[in-house]
Amino acid sequence: MTTRTRFAIILITAPVLAFAVVGGLLGKTLGGQETYAHLRVFDDVFRLTTGSYVEEVDVDRLMHGAMHGLAEALDADSAYLTAEQMKRLQSGAAAGPADVGLDLTRQYYLRVVAARENSPAAKAGLRPGDFVRMIGSEPTRELSVWEGMRLLRGAAGTPVRLVVLRGNAAEPHEVALTRELPPALPPAARLIQPAIGYIRVAEFADSTPAALRQAATRLQREGARSLVLDLRGTARGPLEAGIESARPFVQSGTLAILESRGEARRTVSAAAGDGGITLPLAVLTDFGTAGAAELFVAALTGNKRAETIGERTQGRAALQRLFPLPDGGGLWMSHAWYLTPAGTAIHERGLQPDVPVPQPDVEFGSPPAAGDQTLEKAVERLAGRIPS
């Protein structure tokens, strides 16, 4: 074993032990002896690869790969940050205020959760489920979601090139996008039939609860006796905004449950003054319904206030926190997550619709399919629930 390798092992031991102390990195609770057994195996693998691999190993590259693998084994939203990335983060150097409107997860490559409404990515035809194989000159196979989202940001008007795969197609598509400042997207409301109102919620923000209440109240004054709430492709916004936005529709009961390691569950409940909107509801969901939108859906369906129509949601309901590490790196890790009112998990599982309506497949570059089967099904279901 070389002097460099011995020195590397000493440097690496501290962060590895720190990971063990932080806990949960192997996806289950480990007792003391079991923890040391895993660390002994890690040490054996490290020594074998640095001492017996066919050529001399780059120790830094090896260890960064190991740390990335540990974080990636947790969930798509957790990430290992190198010392260089931590310096950039702690210096306050922003990646840029503009983006292309994509939200990402990990599934071998980076994968599109949603393309923000009217964003450069949406106009270019990117859809939930597309795989992003490259961002600029960076392959995404070893990129975390955190780093991928950072690479998509920049100054308004600057270009970024993506290489995208869709479905089982082997042919990649190169897409040139121009970053733009994301506009505010308040709820948009209209009557789609004399007695049925439609509200499109494209994103959640601190202002969404009040805006959603106002939109529903206005539609009710205009004659709506039931509402369609469209949350397809809605993936942005603080998780708490999704819970608060459910209050106008839920008069009593549990809205969500927050669970974290080693702490008692915290229940978020409806309060006095909630539940002023009592109209029958149908909520439209798809693979791009994520985060705050999922908590909104769970609060409504968990209290039997709405029927969901469409596709299974994404399954992103965790809160992340940054844990600095002794080597200057960091661990961006999910430390708590929200559950449904019944106490079932949302994160990495999603919410199944009451009435499944699959989205039609669209070839890259082709126009969207004519008609909207999900909305049509919602109107059909609500027609039978409108009070006489």
N, C-alpha and C positions, 0 to 999 in steps of 0.2 A: 504494500500500500504506500503510495507516494505521500510526501509531506503535505502537499496541497490537499490531498484527499482527507488526511487526518484532521487538518485544520478546518476543512469544510464540514466534517462530521461534528466537530465541536460547535461550529457556528449554527448548524442546523438543529442540534438537540434542543436548544432553548425554544425556538418557535414550535417545534413538534410537541414539546411538553405543554407549551401554552395552549395549543389546540386542544390537548386532552383536558386541560383544566377548564377551558371555556365550555367543553362538553358537548355531547350530541353530534359530533362531527361524523361519526360512523353510523348515524341513523338510528341508534338505539342506546339505551342506558347501559353503561359498562361498569362493572365492579372494578375495584382496584387491581386485583390480580389479572383480570381479563384485559384491562387497559395495558398493563405492562407486557402481557403476552403479545398484543398487537404491535406495541412499539419494538419488541424484540424482533418480530417478523419484519417490520419496516427496516430495522437496522441490518438484518440479514440481506434483504433485497438490495438495500443501498450498497452494502459492501460487495455483493456479487456483481452488480451492474458496473460499479466503478473499478472493480479489480479483475473481472473476467470477461467483460464485453469485448467483442472482436477488435474494437479500436478504443482509443482513449476517450473517455466520456467528459462532456462539458458539464461540470457539476452544477453550475448555476442553472443551466437549461433543465437538467434532470430534476432539480428541486422545485423549480418553478412549475414544471409539469406535474409533480406530485401534489403541490399545494393547489393548483388549479383543479386537479382531479378530486381532491378532498371536498372542495367547495362545490364543484359541479355535482357531486353525489348527493348533496343535500336537496337542493331544488334549483330551478332555473333562475331564480332571483338572487341567489347567493353567489358571491364571487371572491376570489383571492386577488388582492391588488398588490402589485410589486412596489418596491420602495420608490421607484420613479413615479408611478401612478399616484402613490400617496403624497409625494411632494407636490405634484401638480394639483391634487385635490386640496391639500392643506394651504397651499399658497393663495387659494381663491381664484386661480386662473380659470376663468370660465371657458368652456368649449365653444361658446357662442350662443347668442339668443335665438337664432333661427334654426329650423329643422326641415325635414321633408314630410313630416306627418306620420311616421311609422312608429308603432309600438312593437317590441320584439320579445320573443321567448327563445329558449334553446331546445332543439331536438336534432342532435348531431350537428347541423349547421345552426345559424340563427334563423328563426322562423317568424313570419309576420303574424302578430296577434290581430292587429287592425291597422287600417290606413285612415287617418283622420279625414272627415268629410271635407271635400273640396281642396284637399292638400295636394302638393305636387305628386306625392305617391299615389293618391287616389285617382288623380287625373291621368296618370300613366298606366292605370289599370291594375295596380297591385292589390291583392286580395288577402283576407285572412287565410292562413295555411301555406302561403308561398314561402319557399326557402330562399334566404339570402346567402349566396355562396361566397360573395366577395363584396366588400365596401371599399371603394377605391382600389388600392393595390393590396389590401389586407384580406387574406382568406379568413373566413369566419369559423373554421373548424375548431380553432383553439381560443376564440374570442368569447369572453363572458358577455352577458346581456348588458352589463354596466358599461363595458368598453365599447360594445357595438353601438349603444345609444349615444355615447360620447362622440364617436366618429361621425355619426349622422348630423351632429350639430355643427354650427359654424356661423359665419357672418351672413346676413341676408344678401341674396344675389350670387352667392358662390355655388359652384357646381359640385356634384358628387355623383360618382358612377357606381351602379350596383350590377351584380350578376345574379340573376334570379332563376330559380327552378320552380315549376308548378306541377303538382301531382306526380305521376309516374313518368312524365316526359323527361327524356335524357338530354334534350336540347336546351342548353342554358340561353337566357335572354339577357342582353345587356341593356340597361335602362339608365339614361342620363337624366338627372333631376337637378333642380335649382332650389337651394334652401330659401325659405321665406319665414317671416315672423308669424308665429301661430296666432290667428285672430281669436277673439272670444266667440264662443258658440253657445249663446243662450238657447233655452228650449224654444222650439218653433211650433206653433199651434194653429190648427185649422179644423173646420168641419169637413169630413169626407162623405158624410151622409147627413140628412137633416137631424138625426138623433144620435149620431156617432161622431165624437171628437177624436182628433189625432194629434198627439204631441211627440215630436221628435226630440230626444235628449241625446245630443251628439257628444257631450262631455259633462263631467261633474265639476263644480267649483263651489266656493263658499257661498256664492250668490244663487246657486241652483235651487235650494229648498224654497226660498221666497218666490223665485221666478216660476217654478213649477206650480206652486200653489196659485199664483196669479193667473197662469195660463189655463189651469183646470177650471178655476172660478169663472173666467171669461167665457170659456166654451160652454159651461153650464148655463150661463146667462143667455147665450146665443141659441140654446135649445138642446145641447148635448145631454143625453140620458145614459150614456156609457162612454168609456174612453179607451183608445188604443195608445199605449206608451211604447214607442219604438226605441229599443236600446241595442239594435244590431250595430256592430262595429264600434260600440262605445267602450273605450278602454282607459280614458284619461280622467284624472282627478283624484284628490285625497280620499282615502277609504271612508273617513268620517262623513264626508259630504254625501256619500251614497246612503248612509244610515239616516242622516238628518233629512234627506229628501223624501224618505218614506213616511215621515211623521204626518204630513197632511192627509195621508190615506189610511193610517192605522190608529184607531182610537184607543186601544188598550192592548197589552201583551208585550212580549219580548221582541225587540227589533233585531238584536244581534248579541253574541257572546264572544268576549275576548279571552283567549287562552294563551298563556305564556309559561315558560319552563319554571317550575318551582314556586308558582304563585297561584292563588285562588282565582278561579274564573270570575270575570267581571261581566255582569249582565247589563245591557243597555235596553231600557224599557220605554214604552210610550208614556207620555206625561199629560197632565191636564192641559186641555186646549188642542191636543193632537186629534187627527181623524176628522177634520171638517169636510173633507171630500169623500162622499159615501157612494159615488156612482160605481157600477160594475166596471171592472178593469180587465183588459187583456194586455200582456206584455210580450213584445217580440224580442227574441234572443237568437244569437248565433255564436259561432266560434270566436268572434271578435268582441263579445260581451265579456268584460273583464273588470276586476278590481272593484271600484266603487259601484259600478253598475250591477255587479253580482250581489253585493250587499243590499242594494236597493231591492233587487228581485227577491232575494231570500227573505227580507223583512215582509214584503207583501205576500208572498206565497206561504210563508210560515204562519201568517195570521189569516190565511184563507181570504185574502182581499183581492187576489188576481189569479188568472189562469195564464200560464206561459205557453207560448206557441213559437216553434222554430227549431233551433238546434241546441245541443249542449253548449254551455258556456265554457270559457277558457279555464277557470280554476286558479285565480290569483287573488288571494285574500290575506297575504302576510305583510307584516311590518318589518322593515330592515333597519339594522343599526351597524355602525362601523366600529370594529374592534381593532385597535392598533396592536401590532406585533413587535417583539423585541428586535427583529432584524430590519425594522423600518417599513415593512410591508403592512398590509391590513387585511382584515376579513370583513367583507360586507355581507352580513348574515341575517337571514330571517330569524327574529327572536320572539315573535308573537304572531298569532293569526286569529282571524274572526271565524266563528262557526255560525251555522244557521240558528234560528230561534229554537229548533229542536235539539241543538247541540251536535249536529253532524258536520263533518269537515267539508269545506269548499275548496281549499287550496290544493292544487294539483288534481282535483277531482271534477270540479265544475258542478253545474246544476242541470239536471235533466229536465227538458220541457214537458209540460203536461200533454201537449199535443205536438208530436214530432212532425216537422215539415222540412225535409232536406233542401238545402240550397242547390240549385242547378250548377253543374260543372260548366266552366267557361274557359275556352282556350285562350292562351295569352295573346293579347292584341285584338280579341274579338269583342264586339259590343255585348253588354249585359243581356241576359235573356229577357224577352218581352213579358210584361205582366209581373205581378208580385204575389206569388202563391201564398206566402206567409201572411201578408196583410189581408188577402182575400179570405183566408181561413179565419183570421181574427174577426173580421166583420161578420162572417157567417155565424161564428160562435156567439158573438155579442148580440146579434139580432134576436136570438132566442132567450136572452137574459134581460132585455130592456124592460123595465117595469111599465105596466100599462097605465 
